Every structure is written in C-alpha cells, then in structure tokens.
Amino acid sequence: MISKLKALFINDATFLFVSTIIVNAGNYAINLILGRVLGPAEFAEASILATAVLMLSFIAVGFQLTAAKYTATYNAENNTSKLYTLTNWLSRRSLDIGIGLCLILLLAIYPIKEFLQFKSVVPLLLVIICIPIYFHLSVSRGLLQGIEKFKNLAFTYISEMAARLIVTFLLVFVVIKIQGGWTSEAIAIGFLVSFVITFFVSKQKKRRTIKGLPKEDLSLIYKFVFVIGIYEFSQILINNSDIILVKHYFENEEAGLYAALALIGRVVFFATWTIVTLLFPKVIQKEKKGEKHSHLFWGSLMIVGGIGCSIILACLFMDELIINLLFGSAYLSISPLLWKYAVATTLFACANVFAYYYMSLNKYFPVALSVLAGIAQIVLIVLYHNTIEQVISVQIILMAGLLLTMICYYIFVNYFTVKANSRIQEKSYPLEKSFAKAN
C-alpha cells in the first residue's frame, strides 16, 4: 500500500502538491498582511470580497471537475478527438453561464451591498465582472487535471497568486499613502488582474476535434454537471454562509475577528485540497480499467485526517502565539476559539474525501448529504447567533453529523450491498453450486 501511495505522489503530482502549499501560503500571506494593515473593522469588508471569490471558485470547480472527469475518461481510452471536443464544448458553456450569472448579480448589486453593509458597490462590481473569465479559466484547468499535466496546472495557480500578491499590495500601498478609503477597490482590482493574467497562462492550443460529442456522452456529462453543480452549491453553503451571516448579524469589529479566525481555521481545508485533486482522476482511470482503488481512498483520508489533527493540536496549545504572529494583538480575543474552528474544518475536509471519492464512481448520495448539511448550517446560524462561539458550535455539530453519515454510507455500500449481491448470486445459481459440491 505504501508503494502505491508513493506512486501517486511523485513527479508532476509532487510538484503540484508543493506548489499548492506555496500558493495557499501566498494567498494566506496576502490576507494576513491585509488583516494587520487594515485592522478588524476594515478587514471585515476585505474578507467578504475574498469570500465572494471563494464562492465563485466553488462554482468554477464544477466546470473544472467535469472537464477533469471526462478528459480522464477519454484519456484512458486514448480518444484525443473527443477529449478536445469536450474542452471546447465546456469552454463555450462556461462562458455563457458566466455571462448570465454576471448579469443577474449586476441587477441585484444594490440589495447585496445593503445586506453585506458595504460602503460602495464598486468592489462588488469589479468582482462580478471577473466571473466569465474565471469560469472559462476553470475548464482549461480541468483539462490539465484530467490528462494529469499537474505541473502545468500548478503554474496556473502560481501565476494567479503571484499576480494578485503584486497588484494588490502595490495598489493598497498607493491608496493608503495617498488618501485611504479605497482599499476594497484595490483588493478587487487585484483579483480581476490575477484572473486575466492566469487566463492567458492556462490557454490551450487548438487541437483536432470532432463535429460533436455523441448523445450518450452528452447525456452523462449533463447529468454529472447537474450533480457536481449541486455539490459545489453545498460547498458554497458550508464554506461561506457562516462568514456572510456573521457579517450581516454582527458589527464590523466582530465580523473582522471572525474572518481572521476562519482564515486560520480553514488552512485544514486548503492544505488538503490537493489530495482530493489528485484522487479524483486517479480513481476514475482505475475504475475504467477495472483496477482496485480503495487504497487511494484510505490513503487520502489518512493524509487529510493527519494534517487536520496536527493543525487542531497546534491551534489548541499555541492559539495566542498563532493569532499574535499572524494577525497581531488586536485579534487576540478570538484565540480560545481557534482550535474549535479547526475541528469543524477538519471534520468537513474528511467528509469531503468521501464525497469526491464516490462522485468519481458515479455515486451521488453523498452530494445530497452535503446539500442538507449546507442548508441546515444556514438555518441553525440564523436561529443561533448570539455569540461567535455559538456559531462555531453549530458548525462542529453539523460537520460531525455529516462525517458520521458518510461513514455509515461507506459501510452500507461496501459491506451490506456486497453481501446482498452475493446472496442474490447464490439464489440465481443453485444447480451450479450443487454440481460443484457434488464434484
């Protein structure tokens, strides 16, 4: 098993893993420095912009995973014409959906501004016009993921982070130096420029394609897009509804403190995201070839759980040190809650491994479980938001329930279903069994 896990995480895959750590570290550095420079109150607005982009990224991941799943399938069949036809088809659809969503959000921009208590609509406007570019970019990333060009995929993440880092801090420095008051706009421009640059970095050369995909393939793709869309919707609810609702219900000072807490606690989710990225195409290809793949699932789950537990322990015993180093003394009041938020994120990250594993096998019941958990989180936070600690407790209970349900589903699929199938086979072939015993 160890040798198989080593084979999974070498060469380009290792490069992607290391690059993702660097990229996440860079993105965290941007937010951490902004938190120190702006203070809790102003950081609340900046964090909402980052949350908005994160919500878009979950939708974009739907396009990326669809491209990854079917390019991995066609790549396993050595059918390059279908592979690039799929990419072109998804690119057009992602652009259409991106433009449509952009127009809808532009119509609702003023109600959104009021709900989130923003000072101006300009930062929201700049983020909204990123949507078509970002969705189109995600298809190119899915192609690279599906054909396992992990090094090229890594470069797209590196370029996005580097561009955002440089542009954001140049603009924020200029804004603060001149007059201040435009920091949110500067941060939004940083996002926009980084997406445009990465779009050109990830752009693929045109390849030979066929006229169109077969109806059977399109039917499967539409079904998967629908399912993955619902699942990514659940990811949006679970990952972002807490920050948005806290921004709505609490004062800017408390919302900024919670944003800092969430940023540190979610390091578990983003530190383990690459594991899921590598797991997805590998399981699809092994299933297609009729090879065993359960070792990939258990290996991924152990890595995610191990990373999560390490971060929880660090947050429990070094909470004040972590907060002070990363954000400064202005944020120390939330240090006792840091390990609790890390627990909630670790539970969710582990549940995520179950969900993506079964999605790669075309089993979608875990998707329904995630959606229910996301809806329940919103309902319960709306009902119970007297304190920040109460909001976190709601998430821990829900994520523990989600993971437990995923484990029960795994047991049902792998033990009870297998036994039921073996009994059916025994009943179906009684004569063969008696003949075998007689001999």
QUIRAKA-V58240 format. One record per backbone hydrogen bond with DSSP energy under -1.0 kcal/mol. NH is the residue of the N-H (numbers start at 1). CO is the residue of the C=O. Records with the same first field share a line. If there is no record, write none. Layout:
# QUIRAKA-V58240
NH=CO / CO
This chain:
# QUIRAKA-V58240
5=1
6=2
7=3
8=4
9=5
13=10
15=11
16=12
17=13
18=14
19=15
20=16
21=17
22=18
23=19
24=20
25=21
26=22
27=23
28=24
29=25
30=26
31=27
32=28
33=29
34=30
35=31
36=32
37=33
38=34
39=35
43=39
44=40
46=42
47=43
48=44
49=45
50=46
51=47
52=48
53=49
54=50
55=51
56=52
57=53
58=54
59=55
60=56
61=57
64=60
65=61
66=62
67=63
68=64
69=65
70=66
71=67
72=68
73=69
74=70
75=71
76=72
77=73
79=74
83=79
84=80
85=81
86=82
87=83
88=84
89=85
90=86
91=87
92=88
93=89
94=90
95=91
96=92
97=93
98=94
99=95
100=96
101=97
102=98
103=99
104=100
105=101
106=102
107=103
108=104
112=108
113=109
114=110
115=111
116=112
118=113
125=121
126=122
127=123
128=124
129=125
130=127
131=128
134=130
135=131
136=132
137=133
138=134
140=136
141=137
142=138
143=139
144=140
145=141
146=142
147=143
149=144
150=148
153=149
154=150
155=151
156=152
157=153
158=154
159=155
160=156
161=157
162=158
163=159
164=160
165=161
166=162
167=163
168=164
169=165
170=166
171=167
172=168
173=169
174=170
175=171
176=172
177=173
178=174
179=175
180=175
186=182
187=183
188=184
189=185
190=186
191=187
192=188
193=189
194=190
195=191
196=192
197=193
198=194
199=195
200=196
201=197
202=198
218=214
219=215
220=216
221=217
222=218
223=219
224=220
225=221
226=222
227=223
228=224
229=225
230=226
231=227
232=228
233=229
234=230
235=231
236=232
237=233
238=234
239=235
240=236
241=237
244=240
245=241
246=242
247=243
248=244
249=245
250=246
255=251
256=252
257=253
258=254
259=255
260=256
261=257
262=258
263=259
264=260
265=261
266=262
267=264
268=265
270=266
271=267
272=268
276=272
277=273
278=274
279=275
280=276
282=278
283=279
284=280
285=281
286=282
287=283
288=284
289=285
291=286
297=293
298=294
299=295
300=296
301=297
302=298
303=299
304=300
305=301
306=302
307=303
308=304
309=305
310=306
311=307
312=308
313=309
314=310
315=311
316=312
317=313
318=314
322=318
323=319
324=320
325=321
326=322
327=323
328=323
331=328
332=329
334=331
335=332
337=334
338=335
341=337
342=338
343=339
344=340
345=341
346=342
347=343
348=344
349=345
350=346
351=347
352=348
353=349
354=350
355=351
356=352
357=353
358=354
359=355
360=356
362=359
363=358
368=364
369=365
370=366
371=367
372=368
373=369
374=370
375=371
376=372
377=373
378=374
379=375
380=376
381=377
382=378
383=379
384=380
391=387
392=388
393=389
394=390
395=391
396=392
397=393
398=394
399=395
400=396
401=397
402=398
403=399
404=400
405=401
406=402
407=403
408=404
409=405
410=406
411=407
412=408
413=409
414=410
415=411
416=411
417=412
419=415
420=416
421=417
422=418
423=419
424=420
425=421
426=422
427=423
428=424
429=425
433=429
434=430
435=431
436=432
437=433
438=434
439=435
